[in-house]
Amino acid sequence: MKQIKIVTVLSVLLSFCFFGSSSLADSKGIIKYRQNVMKATGGHMGAIVDILKNRLPLADHIVDHARSIQQNSKMTLAMFPKGSGLGDTKAKPVIWENWSKFESAVKAFVRESAKLAKVAESGDMEALAKQVRATGKTCGGCHRNFRKRD
Amino acid sequence: MTISKMPSKSTKKACRNCWCKPQTFREKYLVNSRRLCALVCWYLLILCSPLEAAEESPVNLAPNISAGKYLFQAAGGCGCHTDTKNSGAFLAGGRPIKTPFGTFYGTNITPDPETGIGNWSDEDFIRAMTQGLSPEAKHYFPVFPYTSFQRIKRNDLLALKAYLFSVPPVKQKNLPHDLILPFGGQYAMLFWKNFVWSPQPFISNSEQTASWNRGAYLAQAVAHCGECHTPRNLFGALKTKMHFAGSKEGPEGELAPNITPHKKTGIGGWSKVDISYFLQTGMKPDGDDAQGLMGEVIEFGYENLQEGDLDALAEYLLSLEPISNDLKPDTAENAETEEY
């Protein structure tokens, strides 16, 4: 009897492990992908800010960083297909429950980063500093409402 | 009220120290009724005595509204008093603030005489900000950070009041707080104020630069960083040894990061300009943005500060003793707990 009990308990525990890990797995690889693109976007943003706040003599790099941000912004919405909220992700389920709000938040980011690329091409550093902040604010449009905190 | 004369500083301190220890309290005083009587008298004396922070003599300067507005922004925009999520009126209260002690509701601090603070005198305002006492002598819960605000200079407080009295009055009744029982009563607050909280005034450091002192004043008093970024003990008092080392249980269940310059667990990898730029824009050195409440206090407050003040804050933070306090669970553990 005792053995049967132990076996039952063990098998239940094992099945939990199995079940748990299988649903946690990022089966389509989409979560890791979007994390990489997000990191790249943040990296370009951080790079522009580094040039600005430290007055690095690399102002001619800014245009390329800004263009990269703009390109990534256009990828953002497609990186959140339905069903990609399960697993090791900070994306909240509310994204898909309130898709139109999420979509408009992403669109605001696309719009502002397009402006950022334009301002960067113009070379007007003061306008650029302002537009960096405006673009940064649109990050919060998604991150505050649709991303779990650390 | 002859009793309201302040006892000399040294006596007060000595008494507090010995009463804090529960064993001594029970053994020495509770069994002896005469001593108990003396204890009650002292207790009343302490209750009625003003705290030291507001001791500067009143000055008859017309406080400046714009200076007050600047302080208001340096305090992070007092967002607890505006229910932004539900489009509540500016500073009219009603915003729920979840804490481990229950849910508090921000109060109406518009100058409406009935439901706001419109009837408050200067002294009422200063008593509230430095002693946590309402004009009706009710004790405020320390979720209202008078524990930090008591360090604000009197003139700054008066300017702040002038600004608050310049915003549109809104008639909106305060909601009762919804607290976990032992923390709910006025007696609990009496106990807390006298036996748990020991107010520490702001002390400037003459060995440091003027900007360091400005940063210290802003951080410790006005911007009240420690209210979220310093962990609390079981009684809700800040652990002074963990000054600015971060807390897992910040307001609204948010994690407040370690902001001491510890290389691995704090902001030791941030430069001075990283910090001041972050406070101005909400953008971290890695290009990510500030989340949650930090995002709010930047947007409604800190981003309006002058660069000199932002640099001063950065200088002060980077001068702190680095404390190792890792708040993030490691990734493996995180993956297990995230969805279950």
Boltz contact constraints between the chains, C-beta under 6 A:
constraints:
  - contact:
      token1: [A, 42]
      token2: [B, 286]
      max_distance: 6.0
  - contact:
      token1: [A, 42]
      token2: [B, 287]
      max_distance: 6.0
  - contact:
      token1: [A, 42]
      token2: [B, 288]
      max_distance: 6.0
  - contact:
      token1: [A, 43]
      token2: [B, 287]
      max_distance: 6.0
  - contact:
      token1: [A, 45]
      token2: [B, 287]
      max_distance: 6.0
  - contact:
      token1: [A, 46]
      token2: [B, 285]
      max_distance: 6.0
  - contact:
      token1: [A, 46]
      token2: [B, 286]
      max_distance: 6.0
  - contact:
      token1: [A, 46]
      token2: [B, 287]
      max_distance: 6.0
  - contact:
      token1: [A, 49]
      token2: [B, 283]
      max_distance: 6.0
  - contact:
      token1: [A, 53]
      token2: [B, 273]
      max_distance: 6.0
  - contact:
      token1: [A, 53]
      token2: [B, 277]
      max_distance: 6.0
  - contact:
      token1: [A, 88]
      token2: [B, 335]
      max_distance: 6.0
  - contact:
      token1: [A, 133]
      token2: [B, 281]
      max_distance: 6.0
  - contact:
      token1: [A, 136]
      token2: [B, 281]
      max_distance: 6.0
  - contact:
      token1: [A, 136]
      token2: [B, 283]
      max_distance: 6.0
  - contact:
      token1: [A, 136]
      token2: [B, 289]
      max_distance: 6.0
  - contact:
      token1: [A, 139]
      token2: [B, 289]
      max_distance: 6.0
  - contact:
      token1: [A, 140]
      token2: [B, 289]
      max_distance: 6.0
  - contact:
      token1: [A, 140]
      token2: [B, 295]
      max_distance: 6.0
  - contact:
      token1: [A, 143]
      token2: [B, 289]
      max_distance: 6.0
  - contact:
      token1: [A, 149]
      token2: [B, 254]
      max_distance: 6.0
  - contact:
      token1: [A, 149]
      token2: [B, 291]
      max_distance: 6.0
  - contact:
      token1: [A, 149]
      token2: [B, 292]
      max_distance: 6.0
  - contact:
      token1: [A, 150]
      token2: [B, 255]
      max_distance: 6.0
  - contact:
      token1: [A, 150]
      token2: [B, 328]
      max_distance: 6.0
